[in-house]
Amino acid sequence: MTQMKMTPKELALLDQMQRLRYSQGLITTSLSILRQSREAQDEMLLYMYEKNPSERKFVERLAAICTTDPNMQKRP
């Protein structure tokens, strides 16, 4: 199995999600989604640093970004 290299920003997202003790499933899914948009990565990283959100708040924010960010691809 080939592993994708993570960018410094993706590593920062991973570190922050682990620091906030998010579940592994949320971390894996979120990184997969956020990989589609650098702008979304910036927004979520800033949000986590400023708010230290619960998993629920994080998912709500990510869902909002997915519906408004034109770089996020809709999957069938």
Helices and strands as residue ranges (DSSP letters): H 8-19, H 24-34, H 38-51, H 55-68
